[in-house]
């Protein structure tokens, strides 16, 4: 049987939350490591699924809607993974993996924009390329913004300035008093 410790250190058979939830409490540290493959892989899978849903004329309406729904769910998974990667506390500074994630999302946005401007592409592919370019650009900007917020929140606060040795109301030497 699995044992859990509550905030006071008591051991019980229930999770830390009183309502029976298995989610970790705010006491548990986030030990998430930086990963590159998950963000980039989800971004590519989302785009590829959307591409499959609009390309080809041999799909039924049901198959097209199902693939579109799958692409939407994968876009949500991409957003959640971007939030997890950006808000991780294991690294309190901008690291190489953050740069790689940003560059890859930007690269996918450029490739999607190039697809949108390709003269040989059909109208549905051009529209999808435009939507993917906007989505990847937004995801890249969101990752950078959230990661910078997370890094700024974990930096130690600037020390307060030391008080002056003289009080402000002390008279200045060699000055004439005012009347």
Beta strands, then each sheet from edge to edge (+ up, - down):
strand 1: 4-5
strand 2: 11-12
sheet 1: 1+ 2-
end
